[in-house]
Amino acid sequence: MSRVAQRTLGAVLAALPIAFTLFPDLSRAPLAARVVVALVWVPGALLLVHGSARQAQQLDELLGPPLERRSLQRELAGARLIEALLTRTGLPEHYGFRLYLYDEDAERLLPSYESTSPQLLATWPPGVGVTGRAWSTGEYEVARGQAVSDETFGLSPEQQERYRRLQVVAAMPVRSVRNEVIAVLTGSSEVDDGVLVSPAGKDRHAELADVVARVLIDVLQLTSD
């Protein structure tokens, strides 16, 4: 059914109930006449519904592949951009960075992108670890020396053993322009040369977090401002 025919049929079908409402005498028309109207109206309505469904299907078939391709391209571009940002930080290479996003189902911060060894990755509930603390407080959090792997940040004995070689960890909240914390960018190293937590290192860390925020919002569209 063409679009013009569909619109015409829709107008006719809409006009019939209106006519019976505005002109009550029509409801007293001979039974045969009313039966004819019903026989015309019901098939017409079914035909209109079928035509609308078909058009919707055709639209999905037309737009589906491009939309899916755009979504895949967006995900790939976002991943590549974040990977480049976390591996070219402008800080000494012994610092590893990873990005944590909060998963509401798991109720934990999950590592989504990283530039460090996989065995150092973990998931963090809010308030636990430097990363979890930064998410909860919305503030820049730092641990150095023994505080990295003792009970200071709520680590379990297993976690304390796992991270005992680390000497410094710093976690920077990633914020939208509305100042909403949308992720946490964490850096760490087994060597604490003071660079990461220096004023210049903190500024660089904050700059990275700001750029990552734009990738999450503008490219990956994980949230909005």
C-alpha positions in Angstrom: 0.0 0.0 0.0 1.4 3.4 -1.0 1.8 6.1 1.6 -0.9 8.3 -0.1 -3.4 5.4 -0.1 -2.6 4.6 3.5 -3.2 8.2 4.6 -6.4 8.3 2.7 -7.7 5.0 4.2 -6.7 6.3 7.7 -8.6 9.5 7.2 -11.7 7.6 6.1 -11.5 5.1 9.0 -11.1 8.0 11.4 -14.0 9.9 9.9 -16.6 7.1 10.3 -16.7 7.0 14.1 -16.6 10.8 14.3 -19.6 11.0 11.9 -21.6 8.6 14.1 -20.7 10.7 17.1 -21.6 14.1 15.5 -24.7 12.8 13.8 -26.6 10.4 16.2 -29.3 9.9 13.6 -26.8 7.8 11.6 -27.0 5.1 14.3 -30.7 4.7 13.5 -29.9 3.9 9.9 -31.2 0.6 8.5 -29.4 -2.5 9.9 -28.3 -3.4 6.4 -26.6 -0.1 6.0 -24.8 -0.4 9.3 -23.7 -3.9 8.4 -22.2 -2.6 5.2 -20.3 0.1 7.1 -18.9 -2.4 9.5 -17.9 -4.7 6.7 -15.9 -1.9 5.2 -14.5 -0.4 8.4 -13.1 -3.6 10.0 -11.1 -4.9 6.9 -9.9 -1.4 6.3 -8.6 -1.1 9.8 -6.8 -4.4 9.5 -5.3 -3.4 6.2 -4.1 -0.1 7.7 -2.5 -1.9 10.7 -0.8 -4.4 8.3 0.5 -1.5 6.2 1.9 0.3 9.2 3.6 -2.8 10.5 5.1 -3.4 7.1 6.4 0.1 6.8 7.9 -0.2 10.3 9.6 -3.4 9.3 11.0 -1.9 6.1 12.3 1.1 8.1 14.1 -1.3 10.5 15.6 -3.2 7.6 16.8 0.0 6.0 18.2 1.7 9.2 19.3 -1.4 11.1 22.6 -2.3 9.5 23.9 1.4 9.4 22.9 1.9 13.0 24.6 -1.3 14.1 27.7 -0.4 12.1 27.8 3.0 13.6 27.5 1.5 17.1 30.4 -0.9 16.5 32.5 1.9 15.0 31.8 4.1 18.1 32.8 1.3 20.4 36.0 0.6 18.5 37.0 4.3 18.3 36.3 4.8 22.0 38.4 1.8 23.0 41.3 2.8 20.8 41.2 6.4 22.1 41.2 5.3 25.7 44.0 2.8 25.1 46.1 5.5 23.5 45.5 7.9 26.4 46.4 5.3 29.0 49.6 4.2 27.3 50.8 7.7 26.4 50.3 9.5 29.6 53.3 11.7 29.6 54.3 10.1 32.9 57.2 7.6 33.4 56.4 4.3 31.8 56.5 2.3 35.0 53.2 3.8 35.9 50.2 1.7 34.8 46.7 3.2 34.4 43.3 1.6 34.3 39.8 2.9 34.0 37.0 1.7 36.3 33.3 1.9 35.5 30.6 1.2 38.0 28.4 -1.8 37.3 25.0 -1.4 39.0 24.2 -5.1 38.8 27.5 -6.2 40.3 27.5 -3.2 42.6 31.3 -2.9 42.0 33.7 -0.9 40.0 35.0 -3.0 37.1 38.2 -2.5 35.1 37.1 -1.5 31.6 40.3 -0.3 30.0 43.9 -0.8 31.3 47.5 -0.3 30.4 48.9 -2.5 33.2 49.4 -6.2 33.9 46.1 -8.2 34.0 47.1 -9.8 37.3 47.0 -6.4 39.0 43.4 -5.9 38.0 40.6 -6.2 40.5 37.0 -5.2 41.0 36.2 -2.8 43.8 33.1 -2.2 45.8 32.5 1.5 46.7 34.7 2.6 49.6 37.2 -0.2 49.3 40.7 0.3 48.0 42.0 3.6 46.7 39.7 3.2 43.6 36.6 2.4 45.6 37.4 5.3 48.1 37.7 7.8 45.2 34.3 6.7 43.8 32.7 7.1 47.2 34.2 10.4 48.2 34.4 11.9 44.7 37.9 13.1 45.7 41.5 12.4 44.5 42.8 9.5 46.7 46.4 8.4 47.2 48.1 5.5 49.0 51.9 5.2 49.4 54.2 2.7 51.0 52.6 0.3 53.4 49.2 2.0 53.1 48.9 0.6 49.6 48.7 -3.0 50.8 47.6 -2.9 54.4 44.1 -2.4 56.0 44.1 1.4 55.5 41.8 1.2 52.6 39.8 -1.9 53.6 41.8 -4.5 51.7 41.2 -8.2 52.6 44.2 -10.3 53.6 44.2 -11.8 50.2 44.2 -8.4 48.5 47.0 -7.2 50.9 49.1 -10.1 49.7 48.2 -9.6 46.1 49.2 -5.9 46.1 52.2 -6.0 48.5 54.7 -5.1 45.7 52.9 -1.9 44.8 54.4 1.2 46.3 52.0 3.9 45.1 48.4 4.1 43.9 46.5 7.2 43.0 42.8 7.3 41.9 41.2 10.3 40.1 37.4 10.6 39.8 36.3 11.1 36.2 33.6 13.7 36.0 31.0 15.0 33.6 30.5 18.8 33.2 27.8 18.6 35.8 30.5 17.4 38.3 29.0 13.9 38.4 31.5 11.1 39.0 31.1 8.7 36.1 34.3 6.6 36.4 37.6 6.4 38.2 41.0 6.6 36.6 43.7 4.8 38.7 47.4 4.8 38.3 49.9 2.7 40.2 53.5 1.5 40.2 56.0 -0.8 42.1 58.3 2.2 42.0 57.4 5.4 43.9 59.6 8.1 42.5 57.2 10.8 43.6 56.2 11.8 40.1 52.6 10.5 40.1 51.6 12.3 43.3 53.6 15.4 42.6 51.7 18.6 41.8 52.6 18.2 38.1 51.7 14.5 38.2 48.4 15.2 39.8 47.6 17.8 37.2 48.5 15.4 34.4 46.3 12.7 36.0 43.4 15.2 36.2 43.9 16.2 32.6 43.8 12.5 31.5 40.6 12.0 33.5 39.0 15.1 31.8 39.9 13.8 28.3 38.7 10.3 29.2 35.4 11.8 30.3 34.8 13.3 26.9 35.5 9.9 25.2 33.0 8.2 27.5 30.4 10.8 26.9 30.9 12.1 23.4 32.3 9.0 21.6 31.0 6.0 23.6 27.9 7.8 24.8 27.9 5.8 28.0 26.3 8.7 29.8 25.4 12.3 29.1 26.3 15.7 30.6 
